[in-house]
Amino acid sequence: MSEVLTESSFKDSLNSTLGDTLIYVSISDSTEPQAISEDDLAFKSDDDQIVETMGTISLDAPSPQNTPDVTLLELFPDLPPAGNQIPPFDSVTIEPPGNNVKFDSFERVVIETGQMHLVFHNNLILEIDSGLVVSVFDSVSTLLIGQFLFSEKISPGTSKQSSTLDLDDQTLSNTFILNYSIPFTGTDTVHTIKQSDLESSFTTEVVLSAIDVSSATAEIPEQIVEREDTSPINTEDKTVTLAKIREGGLTLNIQNNLEINSDLVIEILTMVDDLDQPKTVNVDLFANQATVKQIDIKGFTIKNHLTPGAAVDEIAYKITATTHPSDGFATVSSTDDIVVDMTMDSTFVSYFEGSVSNVKIDIDPVEQEDLVDLTDLDGSFKLPDLVFTLNFYNQINFDVDLDLTLTGINTRDNKQVVLNVDETLFAGNSDNQKLTVITLNKDNSNIVDLMAILPTSIKMEGSALINGSGSVATSDAIWSDYSIESPLKVKIDEDISIKTDKDSIAADDLEDDVREGITEDLNDVFIHINTENGLPLGASFKFFLAADSTTLYDETILDSTKKVIISADLIPGETDENGLVTLPANEPIKLGLSQQQLQIFNTKPIYYGAVIKINANEKAVTFRKHDLLKYGGFIDIKVRVNSDE
């Protein structure tokens, strides 16, 4: 059988059961590791625009402001000079000219919430009765801000606080006009007036609380604005529960539309480092300026920050904008904003946990060629004990649905047999790949039929489909190796003819006078061929001599001067109970050549070869390493001798 199979297709090995060295069909190959494409695990968030508006602006409570002092003489200009007496007088209510008060910490405010009250400091010599009313007007709009009532008497040398006024939804300048309606308590005694009495006075303290405003031109203290929001992730046919980022980035285009500098802190809550801390981006923003920030997110892990292990379907972030205190007055509004345009690059991961749908891995084809040399063989046989073993190694922590095709191709006879393998490869991991062994034989596949066509090449190709939940690193792979092994146990379906290599007796091998002597001086020429059949099968043997190499094995040529054929039937060697040859069968062959047949030796050169036909056999037979069919021969010549020479 060594004439049929090349060295790459068979080997010999000791069979411990039989105690002998058998020939084995041995074909093997392997695929390169195949990994999930990084594009199949990539994702990105939708582009997002984050508008961080100021919202309500909180102003510190301004320092209380006092009105100018109003003296007794200004209230009662008709009083006599000091040293004179004033008689008793009845209670009286007077409305002196208004006076102003100005705040220096703001210029104009639109109040959302805030309060105001007054403190009346009575340093007059007279008692003020209950019911004092102070009306406060805005000096710019001249609109009434509110009226403040003092419900208690205010004795000389004391102070009282008014009612409190809510300033909600009021627009105020920084200057107020205070108009009074002052009820004085009457006296029942004569009083000698002194200069200090005339100079006694009152003042009103205007007190504003801390106020929240929707806009202001003022000294703006530090403002802290926080916002949490999300941007959807476009994961297509994947669900991500955890992903280690190998490559990715964010681009932040930030426009500060405030008149004051700000510090911006962006925390990406769904991206954490090895200490489980969120990715934090700090940006210094100058008033009314734009800033572009490129953010590298390599090495960070994406996971659900609220529910670990749950799917991540959006990027969650927290933005904190802290304004710097203004240097002097600044104009701000609740609608003023910091705008962040966030663009996420396609993000590639080195490790992925989650679920995928219909992720396909193409298995690069591998092809083993030049398996069988068929140029000198006719007929067919089968190897019924063939075993196809496919080992698949899976590092991917997903079950993998394998769709594999093994194709045997006989290019000489234009034959092809396809073997399909559909199998689930169970999940493995990076440190411990899962081995799945698929064994095919005559009982569960058509591997015997595939090899029966005596393929000149075998090609393996296919794909793997991944669905479901699991995990994978981009370095994880699947790969395989296969082997087709069988002792050379052959069931021959039809006679097999094996042609030996052609050889020749060249012109230099027989000189002209020798050739002439063969045809003129010989009495008899016999060709002897000894055969030794060490195969467990019978065979027929034909030895050919021909003048033309192209027709060496053509049995239709009957001209014996151009072709000589020697034929014999060979019986199989003797076998034991295991079918192994114990004694080769020897078969001597003798053919005498006629004068006409001897004419072939006048041809230069003479070609010769043999055809061995192994007979069909219903029973499979086993071949050993040293099983062979060999032949050899010699020519027996009887020569006429001239006694004079």
C-alpha positions in Angstrom: 0.0 0.0 0.0 3.0 2.3 0.2 2.4 2.8 -3.6 -1.0 4.3 -2.7 -0.4 6.5 0.3 2.3 9.2 0.7 4.4 9.4 3.8 2.2 12.3 5.1 -0.9 10.1 5.0 0.2 7.1 6.9 2.5 5.9 9.7 3.4 2.6 11.3 2.9 1.9 15.0 3.0 -1.1 17.3 -0.4 -2.6 18.0 -0.1 -4.0 21.6 -3.1 -6.3 21.1 -1.7 -8.0 18.1 1.9 -7.6 19.1 2.9 -6.4 15.6 3.6 -3.2 13.8 0.6 -2.1 11.7 0.2 0.6 9.1 -2.1 3.3 10.1 -3.8 6.0 8.0 -2.9 9.2 9.8 -4.0 12.6 8.6 -4.0 15.6 11.0 -4.2 19.4 10.9 -5.1 22.3 13.1 -6.6 25.7 12.9 -5.2 29.1 14.0 -6.8 30.6 17.2 -9.9 32.6 16.3 -11.1 35.3 18.6 -14.3 37.5 18.7 -13.7 40.6 16.6 -13.2 43.6 18.8 -15.8 45.4 16.6 -18.4 42.9 17.9 -17.7 44.0 21.4 -17.4 47.7 20.7 -20.1 50.3 21.7 -20.6 54.0 22.2 -23.0 56.3 23.9 -25.2 58.6 21.9 -23.8 62.1 21.5 -25.2 64.3 24.2 -25.5 68.0 25.0 -25.5 68.9 28.7 -26.8 72.3 29.4 -25.9 73.3 33.0 -28.0 76.4 33.8 -27.4 78.5 36.8 -30.9 78.2 38.2 -31.6 80.1 41.3 -28.7 82.3 42.5 -28.1 82.6 46.2 -26.9 85.9 47.5 -25.5 86.4 50.9 -27.5 88.6 53.2 -26.3 92.2 52.7 -25.1 94.2 55.6 -28.1 96.1 57.2 -28.3 99.7 56.2 -29.4 102.7 58.3 -31.3 105.7 57.2 -29.9 109.1 58.1 -30.9 110.4 61.6 -34.1 112.4 61.7 -34.0 114.9 64.7 -36.8 116.2 66.9 -36.3 119.6 65.4 -36.7 118.2 61.9 -39.9 116.6 63.0 -41.2 119.7 64.8 -39.6 122.7 63.2 -41.8 125.1 65.3 -40.2 124.1 68.6 -38.7 127.0 70.6 -35.0 127.3 71.3 -33.4 125.5 74.1 -34.3 126.8 77.6 -37.9 127.4 76.8 -40.8 125.4 78.1 -43.2 123.4 76.0 -46.6 122.8 77.3 -48.3 119.4 77.5 -49.7 118.2 74.0 -52.1 115.6 72.8 -51.1 112.5 70.9 -50.4 113.3 67.3 -49.4 111.4 64.1 -47.0 113.1 61.7 -45.7 112.1 58.3 -42.3 113.6 57.9 -40.5 113.7 54.6 -39.1 110.4 53.5 -35.5 109.4 53.6 -33.3 107.0 51.6 -31.2 104.0 52.3 -28.8 102.4 49.8 -27.2 98.9 49.7 -23.7 98.6 48.2 -23.6 94.8 47.7 -25.9 94.8 44.7 -27.3 97.0 42.0 -30.4 95.2 41.0 -32.0 91.9 41.9 -34.9 89.9 40.7 -35.9 88.0 43.9 -37.4 84.6 44.0 -37.4 84.3 47.7 -36.2 86.6 50.5 -37.4 88.7 53.4 -37.1 92.3 54.7 -37.8 93.8 58.1 -37.0 97.1 59.8 -35.6 98.1 63.2 -36.7 101.4 64.4 -34.2 103.0 66.8 -36.0 105.7 68.9 -33.5 108.1 70.4 -36.1 110.9 70.6 -37.3 112.3 73.9 -40.8 111.4 72.9 -42.6 108.0 73.1 -43.9 106.5 69.9 -47.3 104.9 70.2 -48.1 101.5 68.7 -49.1 101.6 65.0 -46.0 103.1 63.5 -46.1 102.4 59.8 -43.2 102.7 57.4 -43.9 102.4 53.7 -40.8 101.4 51.6 -40.6 102.3 47.9 -38.1 101.3 45.3 -36.3 104.5 44.3 -35.9 103.5 40.6 -39.4 102.1 39.9 -41.0 104.1 42.6 -43.2 101.1 43.3 -44.2 100.2 46.8 -42.1 97.4 48.1 -44.2 97.0 51.2 -45.5 98.5 54.5 -44.0 97.6 57.8 -46.0 97.8 61.0 -44.7 98.3 64.5 -47.3 97.0 66.8 -45.8 98.0 70.1 -45.0 101.3 71.7 -41.4 102.4 71.3 -40.1 104.2 74.4 -37.4 106.8 74.2 -34.0 105.2 74.0 -35.3 101.8 72.8 -35.6 99.9 69.5 -38.3 97.7 68.1 -38.5 95.3 65.1 -41.2 95.6 62.6 -43.3 92.9 60.9 -41.4 90.8 58.3 -42.2 91.2 54.6 -41.8 88.4 52.0 -40.0 89.8 48.9 -40.9 86.9 46.6 -41.1 87.8 42.9 -40.0 91.4 43.5 -37.5 93.3 41.4 -35.5 95.7 43.5 -32.8 98.3 42.9 -30.3 99.0 45.7 -31.9 102.2 46.9 -35.1 102.4 48.9 -37.3 105.4 50.0 -38.9 105.2 53.5 -42.0 107.1 54.2 -43.3 107.3 57.8 -46.6 107.6 59.6 -45.4 108.2 63.2 -48.0 108.2 66.1 -46.5 110.2 69.0 -47.9 109.7 72.5 -49.2 113.0 74.1 -47.7 114.5 77.3 -49.4 115.9 80.4 -46.6 117.9 81.9 -44.6 121.0 81.0 -41.1 120.3 79.8 -38.2 122.6 79.7 -36.5 121.9 76.4 -32.8 121.4 76.2 -30.4 121.5 73.2 -29.9 117.8 73.4 -33.7 117.3 73.2 -33.8 119.3 70.0 -30.9 117.1 68.6 -32.5 113.8 69.7 -33.3 111.6 66.7 -34.5 108.3 65.3 -33.0 106.1 62.6 -34.4 103.1 60.7 -32.3 100.0 60.1 -33.3 98.1 56.9 -32.5 94.4 57.2 -32.5 92.0 54.2 -32.1 88.3 54.6 -30.1 86.1 52.3 -32.0 86.1 49.1 -32.4 83.7 46.2 -32.6 85.6 42.9 -33.3 84.6 39.3 -31.0 87.4 38.1 -28.9 90.0 39.6 -26.2 92.6 39.1 -24.4 92.2 42.3 -21.4 90.8 44.1 -22.0 87.1 43.3 -20.7 84.7 46.0 -19.6 81.2 45.1 -22.4 79.3 43.6 -22.5 75.5 43.4 -24.7 73.9 40.8 -25.1 70.1 40.6 -26.8 67.9 38.1 -27.0 64.2 37.4 -28.1 62.8 34.1 -27.6 60.0 31.7 -26.8 59.3 28.0 -28.0 56.1 26.3 -25.4 53.6 25.2 -25.7 52.2 21.7 -24.8 48.5 22.3 -26.7 47.2 19.3 -27.2 43.5 19.9 -25.3 43.3 23.2 -26.1 43.8 26.8 -23.2 45.1 28.9 -22.9 44.3 32.6 -19.2 45.0 32.8 -16.6 46.0 30.3 -12.9 46.8 30.7 -12.0 49.5 28.3 -9.0 48.9 26.1 -9.3 51.9 23.9 -11.8 54.8 24.0 -12.2 58.5 24.7 -14.5 61.4 25.2 -14.5 64.8 23.7 -16.0 67.6 25.7 -16.8 70.9 24.0 -17.6 73.3 26.9 -19.0 76.8 26.6 -19.1 78.9 29.7 -21.8 81.5 29.2 -21.4 83.1 32.6 -19.7 86.4 33.3 -17.7 84.7 36.0 -15.0 82.0 36.1 -16.1 78.6 37.1 -14.6 75.2 38.1 -16.4 72.3 36.4 -16.1 68.7 37.8 -17.6 65.9 35.7 -17.9 62.5 37.3 -18.8 59.6 35.0 -20.5 57.4 37.5 -20.6 54.3 35.3 -16.8 54.4 34.6 -14.7 53.4 37.5 -11.0 52.8 38.1 -9.4 49.9 39.9 -10.3 51.5 43.3 -14.0 51.7 42.2 -13.8 55.4 42.0 -15.6 57.2 39.1 -13.7 58.8 36.2 -13.4 62.4 37.2 -12.7 65.3 34.8 -11.7 68.7 36.2 -12.0 71.7 33.9 -11.2 75.4 34.6 -13.6 77.6 32.8 -13.0 81.3 32.1 -15.9 83.7 31.9 -17.6 83.7 28.5 -15.0 81.4 26.9 -15.1 78.0 25.2 -12.9 75.0 26.1 -12.2 71.7 24.4 -11.2 68.7 26.6 -10.0 65.3 25.3 -10.5 62.6 27.8 -8.8 59.2 27.7 -10.9 56.4 29.3 -8.4 53.6 28.6 -8.2 51.2 31.6 -11.5 52.2 33.1 -14.3 49.7 33.8 -17.9 50.3 32.8 -20.5 48.9 35.2 -23.8 49.7 36.7 -23.0 52.0 39.7 -26.4 51.7 41.2 -27.0 47.9 40.9 -23.7 46.0 40.4 -24.3 43.1 38.0 -27.2 44.8 36.3 -27.1 45.8 32.6 -25.5 49.1 31.7 -27.7 50.8 29.1 -26.7 54.4 29.7 -23.7 56.4 30.8 -24.5 58.1 34.1 -22.7 61.3 35.1 -22.7 64.0 37.7 -21.7 67.5 36.9 -20.8 70.0 39.6 -20.1 73.7 38.6 -18.6 75.9 41.2 -18.5 79.6 40.3 -15.7 81.8 41.6 -16.8 84.8 43.8 -17.2 87.8 41.5 -14.6 90.6 41.7 -17.1 93.4 42.0 -20.5 93.5 40.4 -21.4 90.8 37.9 -24.6 90.3 36.0 -26.0 86.8 36.2 -29.3 85.1 35.4 -30.8 81.8 36.3 -30.9 81.0 32.5 -27.2 81.6 32.1 -25.6 78.3 31.5 -22.5 76.2 31.0 -23.1 74.0 27.9 -21.2 70.7 27.6 -21.3 68.8 24.2 -20.1 65.3 25.0 -19.1 62.9 22.2 -18.0 59.4 23.0 -15.6 57.6 20.6 -16.3 54.0 19.7 -15.1 52.2 22.8 -13.2 48.9 22.4 -12.9 46.6 25.3 -10.3 44.1 26.5 -12.8 42.2 28.7 -16.6 41.9 28.4 -19.3 40.5 30.6 -22.9 40.5 29.5 -25.0 38.9 26.8 -24.6 38.9 23.0 -26.7 37.9 20.1 -25.5 36.2 16.9 -21.9 37.1 17.2 -20.1 35.1 14.5 -16.6 33.9 14.4 -15.3 32.8 11.0 -12.9 29.9 11.2 -10.1 30.4 8.8 -10.1 27.5 6.3 -7.2 25.0 6.6 -6.5 22.6 3.8 -4.2 19.5 3.8 -3.1 18.7 0.2 -1.2 15.9 -1.6 -2.7 13.3 0.7 -3.0 10.4 -1.8 -1.1 9.5 -4.9 -3.6 8.1 -7.3 -1.8 8.3 -10.6 -1.1 4.6 -10.7 -4.2 3.2 -9.1 -7.5 2.1 -10.5 -10.4 0.8 -8.4 -11.7 1.6 -5.0 -11.5 0.6 -1.4 -12.8 1.7 2.0 -11.3 2.0 5.4 -14.2 0.9 7.6 -12.5 1.5 11.0 -11.7 5.1 10.3 -12.1 7.5 13.3 -12.2 11.2 12.9 -11.3 13.0 16.1 -11.9 16.7 16.4 -10.6 18.5 19.5 -12.0 22.0 20.1 -10.5 24.3 22.7 -12.6 27.1 24.0 -11.2 30.0 26.1 -14.4 32.1 25.7 -16.8 32.0 28.6 -19.8 31.5 26.3 -21.2 28.4 24.9 -20.3 28.4 21.2 -22.5 26.8 18.5 -20.1 25.2 16.0 -21.0 24.8 12.3 -18.1 23.0 10.7 -17.6 21.5 7.2 -15.0 18.9 6.4 -14.6 18.4 2.6 -12.7 15.7 0.9 -11.7 16.4 -2.7 -10.4 14.0 -5.3 -9.1 16.3 -8.1 -8.3 13.4 -10.4 -11.7 11.9 -10.5 -13.5 15.2 -9.7 -15.2 13.7 -6.6 -16.1 15.5 -3.5 -17.7 14.4 -0.2 -18.8 16.8 2.5 -19.0 16.0 6.2 -20.9 18.4 8.4 -20.3 18.9 12.1 -22.8 20.7 14.3 -21.8 20.8 17.9 -22.0 23.0 21.0 -18.7 23.9 22.6 -19.1 24.5 26.3 -17.8 27.7 27.9 -14.2 27.9 29.1 -12.1 30.7 30.4 -8.7 32.4 29.8 -6.9 30.2 32.3 -8.6 26.9 31.6 -9.8 26.4 28.1 -12.7 23.9 27.8 -11.9 20.9 25.6 -14.7 19.4 23.6 -13.8 16.2 21.8 -16.0 15.2 18.8 -15.4 11.6 17.6 -16.9 10.5 14.3 -16.8 7.1 12.7 -18.8 4.9 10.3 -21.7 4.7 12.8 -22.4 8.4 13.3 -21.0 10.1 10.1 -20.0 9.6 6.5 -16.2 9.9 7.3 -15.7 6.4 5.7 -17.4 7.6 2.5 -15.2 10.8 2.6 -12.0 8.8 2.7 -13.3 6.2 0.2 -13.0 8.7 -2.6 -9.2 8.7 -1.8 -9.1 12.5 -1.4 -6.1 14.4 -2.7 -6.9 17.2 -0.2 -9.1 17.7 2.9 -10.4 21.2 3.7 -11.9 22.2 7.0 -13.8 25.5 7.3 -16.8 26.9 9.1 -18.0 29.3 11.7 -18.9 29.6 15.3 -22.0 31.4 16.6 -22.2 32.9 20.1 -25.5 33.7 21.9 -26.4 34.2 25.5 -24.7 35.4 28.6 -21.0 35.0 29.6 -17.7 36.8 29.5 -14.8 37.1 27.2 -11.4 38.8 27.0 -10.3 39.9 23.5 -7.3 37.6 23.8 -9.6 34.6 24.4 -9.9 32.3 21.4 -11.2 29.1 20.1 -9.1 26.7 18.0 -9.1 23.1 17.0 -7.0 20.2 15.8 -8.2 17.1 14.1 -6.9 13.7 13.2 -8.1 10.9 11.0 -6.7 7.7 12.3 -7.2 4.1 11.3 -5.2 0.9 11.1 -4.9 0.2 7.4 -7.8 -2.2 7.5 -9.2 -2.2 4.0 -12.4 -3.3 2.5 -11.9 -3.5 -1.3 -15.1 -2.8 -3.1 -13.7 -3.4 -6.6 -10.4 -4.7 -8.0 -7.5 -2.2 -7.5 -4.9 -2.0 -10.1 -1.5 -0.6 -9.2 1.0 0.3 -11.9 4.6 0.4 -11.0 6.9 3.1 -12.2 8.1 2.7 -15.8 11.7 1.8 -16.3 13.8 1.0 -19.4 16.7 -0.9 -20.8 18.6 1.9 -22.5 20.7 1.8 -25.6 23.9 1.7 -23.6 22.7 -1.3 -21.6 22.8 -3.6 -24.7 25.4 -3.0 -27.4 24.4 -3.4 -31.0 26.2 -6.7 -31.5 24.6 -8.1 -28.4 21.2 -7.2 -29.6 21.9 -8.8 -33.0 23.1 -11.9 -31.3 19.9 -12.2 -29.3 17.9 -12.5 -32.4 20.4 -14.6 -34.5 22.4 -16.8 -32.2 20.1 -17.8 -29.4 18.4 -21.1 -29.3 16.1 -20.4 -26.4 15.4 -17.3 -24.2 13.3 -17.7 -21.0 12.2 -14.9 -18.7 11.9 -16.0 -15.1 9.9 -13.8 -12.6 9.7 -14.8 -9.0 6.9 -13.2 -7.0 6.4 -13.2 -3.2 2.9 -12.1 -2.1 3.0 -11.1 1.6 -0.4 -9.5 1.4 -3.5 -11.1 2.9 -5.2 -10.7 -0.5 -5.0 -12.5 -3.8 -3.7 -10.6 -6.8 -3.0 -10.9 -10.5 0.4 -10.0 -11.9 1.4 -8.8 -15.3 4.8 -7.9 -16.5 5.2 -5.7 -19.6 8.0 -5.2 -22.1 7.3 -2.6 -24.8 9.0 -0.6 -27.5 6.9 2.5 -26.8 6.6 3.9 -23.3 3.3 5.6 -24.0 1.7 2.2 -24.7 3.5 0.2 -22.1 0.3 -0.9 -20.3 -1.9 -1.0 -23.4 -3.1 -4.6 -23.8 -4.8 -4.1 -27.1 -1.5 -4.1 -29.0 -1.0 -7.7 -30.2 2.2 -7.4 -32.2 4.7 -9.5 -30.2 7.6 -7.7 -31.8 6.5 -4.5 -30.0 5.1 -5.8 -26.7 5.6 -8.9 -24.5 3.2 -9.6 -21.6 3.8 -12.1 -18.8 0.8 -12.9 -16.6 0.2 -14.8 -13.4 -2.4 -15.2 -10.6 -1.0 -14.8 -7.2 -2.6 -16.5 -4.2 -2.7 -14.6 -0.8 -0.2 -15.3 1.9 -1.2 -17.7 4.7 -2.9 -15.8 7.6 -3.5 -16.4 11.3 -6.8 -16.0 13.1 -6.3 -12.2 13.2 -6.0 -12.1 9.4 -2.3 -11.3 9.6 0.0 -12.9 7.0 2.3 -15.5 8.6 3.8 -17.0 5.4 4.1 -15.2 2.0 3.0 -17.1 -1.1 5.8 -17.6 -3.6 4.8 -18.0 -7.3 7.5 -18.6 -10.0 6.7 -17.5 -13.5 8.5 -18.7 -16.6 7.9 -17.5 -20.2 9.9 -18.7 -23.2 10.2 -16.0 -25.9 9.6 -16.9 -29.6 11.9 -15.7 -32.3 9.3 -13.1 -33.2 9.1 -11.9 -29.6 12.9 -11.7 -29.5 12.7 -9.0 -32.1 11.7 -6.5 -29.4 15.3 -6.4 -28.2 16.2 -4.6 -31.4 14.3 -1.6 -30.0 16.3 1.2 -28.3 15.4 1.5 -25.5 13.0 -1.2 -24.2 10.5 -0.2 -21.6 9.2 -2.4 -18.8 6.9 -2.3 -15.9 4.3 -4.3 -14.0 0.6 -4.0 -13.1 -0.6 -5.6 -9.9 -4.4 -6.1 -9.5 -5.6 -6.7 -6.0 -8.8 -8.6 -6.0 -12.0 -7.2 -4.5 -12.8 -8.7 -1.1 -16.0 -8.4 1.0 -14.0 -8.9 4.2 -11.8 -6.1 5.5 -8.1 -7.0 5.8 -5.4 -5.4 7.9 -1.9 -4.4 6.6 1.3 -4.4 8.6 4.4 -2.4 8.1 6.3 -5.3 6.5 3.4 -6.7 4.4 4.5 -6.4 0.8 4.2 -7.9 -2.7 7.6 -8.1 -4.4 8.9 -9.5 -7.6 12.3 -10.0 -9.3 13.5 -11.8 -12.4 16.2 -13.0 -14.7 16.6 -14.1 -18.3 17.8 -17.7 -19.1 19.6 -17.7 -22.5 20.7 -20.7 -24.6 23.3 -19.6 -27.2 24.6 -21.3 -30.4 28.4 -21.2 -30.3 30.7 -21.0 -33.5 33.6 -23.3 -32.8 35.8 -21.2 -35.0 35.4 -18.1 -32.8 
